Amino acid sequence: MRCPTIDRLMNDPALHRLRQALNDIVRGKPEVVDLALIAALARGHILLEDVPGVGKTTLAQALARGLGCSFKRVQFTSDLLPGDILGVNIFVQQRGVFEFKPGPIFANVVLADEINRTTPKTQSSLLEAMNEGQVSLDDQTRALPQPFIVVATQNPQEYHGTYPLPESQMDRFMVRLRMGYPAASIEKQILQGRGGTTPVSEMAPVLDPEQLLALQRQVDAVRVDELVLDYLLQVVQATRRAPTVLLGASTRGALALQQACRARAFLEGRRFVLPDDVKALARAVLAHRLVMAGEMDPLLRGRDEAERAIGEILEQLPVPV
């Protein structure tokens, strides 16, 4: 029996307009755009890991604008304190009371720019917000606006003055994406000023927060057949047995992969998850959660090795039919 609500939302032209609008901003990167949309639909956080100047910040701003969400940017530096992100209680002398001044974390989309440039103490202040959608400060817990998405950036090639993200922090990101350099033809158009990227400031909102929340609820209704679920679990569990992997994917990683697969199926107009969804998303969702054997220095996270290990697992495991 078909579900008219989910069918209507999956075929909502606004979702397709948003996809096109993001591709107009971030030219020549449809896979990255789709993965960012998948994370947003799946209530996930995004880690953009690449060299400077390839559009990481632009993608974060465009995503927030297209979703019609409030947006705050935090430039992470070595002297940034948790209070600079979460907010502080300030004593108001005239009234004799403390008043809470919310930090930039109180937004729908928060850009944590160069997140690995701040200390572990400040990095850890994001854990509760990313996992539970709330902030606890001075014995008070405050809910964050919903939807809530953290988009973090970091340059993996620059180690001076950086603090590597611990496994607990990496595990909170649903996907890790790499922008990559644009194709030669796109880069030439940008340099010539013809057919280049549309300025984010000219982008009109396509959705609003309530519409995104409705889409997220419908993603939850996408069916995962037991055979597909077993295949997904086999992939996750195989990361824990792989000889080149010291620390495999967690149960949180398995849940993230399942929800991301639901969102991918929804984005493609399906009410059910296919094994192809698992294969398409395994690297983006699982690779950053793995610690490869022989990685004595946490700065050397072995991204290529982790993705290669997952690729080998996908090749070896039989796909359910």
N, C-alpha and C positions, 0 to 999 in steps of 0.2 A: 504493500500500500504506500502510495507516495505521500510525502509530507508537504503540503502546499506552502507552509511557512518557510522551511529551509530551501525548497526549490525556488521560491520567490527571491529570497535573499542571495542565493548563489548566483542567480541570473540578474541581480540588481545592476543596472547600468552604472550606478555610482561607483561600485567596486571596480568595474572595468575602466571607468574614467580616471579613477585614482591611479590605477596601474599605468595607464598611458601618461598621465601627468607626471608621475615620477620618472618614467622613461624619457620624457621630454627634458627633464632637469638633469638627470644622470644619464648622459648619452652613451649608447653602446654597451650597457651593463645590465641587460634584462635579467640575467640569472641572479645578480646581486639584489636588484630591485625586488624580484619575486621572493627571495629569502628574507629580506627585510619585512615585506608584507606578511609572509608566513609567520614570522616571529610576532608581529603585532597582533595578528588574528589569534595566535595561540597564547597570548598574554606572556610572551617571552621577552627577555632582554637581549641586547645585541652588542657584540664586541667586534669593532672594526679594526682590524690589524693590518697596517700597511705603512708604506713610506709617506712622508708629508706631500701634500699637493696633488692628491689623486681623487679628491672629492668626498672624503669621509664626513667632514663637517657639513658639506652641502647636502649629502644624503640624509643626515639626521634632521637638518632644518626643513628639508622638503617633506620628509615623512610627517613631522609634526604639523606643518602647514596644511598638507593635504588631508590629514585626519581631523583638522579643525581643532587641534588640541593646544593647550597652553604649553609653552616651551621655555626652558631655562638652560643656560649654558654655564658650566663651572670649569674654569681653567685650573687644572690640578697642578700644584707646585709643591716643592718640598716643605714650605712653611704653612701650607693649608691645614687648618684644624677641623675636627669633626663639627664644631659649632658653626663654622663657615658654610657647611653643607646642610646640616640639620636645622639650625636655628638656635637661639639662646633665649633665656629668661632674663629680662631687664627690669630692674627695680625702678618703678615710677614713684619718685619721692612725693609728688603732689598728692597722690592717692594712697601712698603707703602700701602698694601691692606690686607683685611681680607680673609683668606682662610678657607673653611669649611673642617673639619676633621670628616668624617662620623663615627658614632658609630656602635656598633654591630647589631643594629636594621636593618641595610642595608644588609640583607641576605635573602635568600629564606625561610630557616627554622631557627627560633630563639628559643633556649631553655632558658626559664626563670626559672632557677633552684631555688627552694624554694622562690617562688614569694611573699609569705606572710611574709618574713623576712625584707622587706623594707618598708619605710614609705608610707602613702597614697599619698603624693605628687609625689613620684617616680613611684608608681603604676599607677597613673593617666596619666603619660607621655606615657603610652602604648595605651590609649584609641583611639586616633586619628589614630594611626598606625593600630590597629586591626580592626577599623571600616571602615576606608576610604583608607587604603593602602598608606598613605602619612605621612610626618612629617613637621610640621610648626615650624620654628625657626627663630627668629629675622626678622620677616616680610617676610620670604621666605618659600615657600612650595616646598618640594622635594618629588617626587614619590619614593616609595619603589620598589625594584625588584619584579617582578612577576614570578611565584606564590609567595605568602607570607603567611607563616603559623607560628603562635606562639604556641609552646608547653610549657606549664607551669607545674611545679611540686610543690606540697606542702604536708606536713605531717599534717594530720588533728588531730593527737593525741598529738601534741606538741604545747603548747600555750605560753610558756615562750619566750619572745623576738619576738613575731610575731604580725602582724597587719592584721586583717581579711580583706579579699577582699570585697569591697562594692558591692551592688547589680548592680551598673552600670558596674563594672568590670566583675562580674560573668556573666552578660548578654551577654558579648562579646564572651564568649567561646561557641562554638557550642555543644561540648560534654564534659561531665565530666566522666572520666574512673577510675576504680579501678583495679590495677593489681592483687592484692591478692597473697598469698603465692603459690609457685608451688606445684603440686601434689607430694606425697611422692616418687613415682617412678622416676619422673623427677629430683627431688632434690637429690636423691641418685645417679643418673647418673652423675649429675654435680659434686658431691663430689668425685666420683670415677674417674672422668675425662673421662668417656666413654659416648659418645652420648650427651655430654653437649652442651651448646650453642656455635655456631660458632662465633669467634671474629668478631666484627663489622669491624675491619680494613681489614679483608679478604673478605668482602662483595663487590661484583662488582655492579656498578650502573646498574639498569635495564631500567629505563626511563631517560629522560632529561627534563629540565624545559619546553621546547616547547611542548613535548609530553604530559606532565601533563596539560598544558594549553588547549591543544586540547581535552583531556579527559574531563576537566571541562566544556568546551563549549558543549560537547555532553551530559553531565549530564543535562544541562539546557534544552535539548530537550526531556527529558523523560516526558511522559504525565502523568498528574494527573487528573483523571476523577472527575467530579463535585461531585459525590456521596462520593468519597474518600476524597475530599477536605472538604466537609461538615462534615465528620466524624472527620477529623483532627481538624477542628475548634471546634467541640463539645468537644473534649478532652481538648484543650487549654482553652476554656471558662469555662469548668467544674472546672479547677484548681482555678478559681477566685471565685467560689461559694462554694467550699468545706469548711465545718465548721472548719476543722483543719488547714486551710491555711489562713495566714494573708495577704500575697501578692502573687497573682497568676502569671502565665506566661505572658510575654509581647507579643506585636505584633512581635517584633524581634524574640522572641522564637518561635512563630508560623511559621515565615518565615524560621527559621533555621530548624525546624522539617520538613517542606515541602521539603527543599533542601536536607536534609539528607536522606529522604525517596527516593528522586530521585536517589541519589548516591547509596543507597543500592540496588535499583532495577537494576541500571546499572551494579553494581558489580556482581549481580546474573544473568546477561544476559537478563534482561527484559527491554522493552521500555515503560513500564507503571508501576505505583505505585499501590500496593495492600494495603488493610487495615492491613494486617499482617506486612507491613513495618512500619506503624504508631505504632502498638502495640509493635513491637520489639525495636523501637528507642525512644519511649516516655520517658522512665525513664532516659536514658543517655542524652537526649537533654533538658528535661524540669525540672528534679528534682533539679538541682543546681540553678535554677532561682526562686524557691519558697522560701518564708519566712514563716515558720510555726508559728501558733498561740502560744503565750506563750514564744517565743524566745526573752527574754529581752537582753540576752548577744549575740552580733553578732558572737562571736566565736563559739557558739553552733548552728550550722546551721541545725541540725536535718536531716542529709542525709537519714537515714533509715526511718524516719517519712515521708519525702517528697516522697521517692520511694514507700512507703506503700500507701500513699494517691493517687498517680498516678495509682498504681495497682488496688485500689478499684474503681477508675473512669473507668478504662479499663474493669473491670468486670461488671460494671453496665450499660455502654452504649451499645446499640445494634450495632452489626457490619453490615455494608451494604453488601448485597450479589448481 
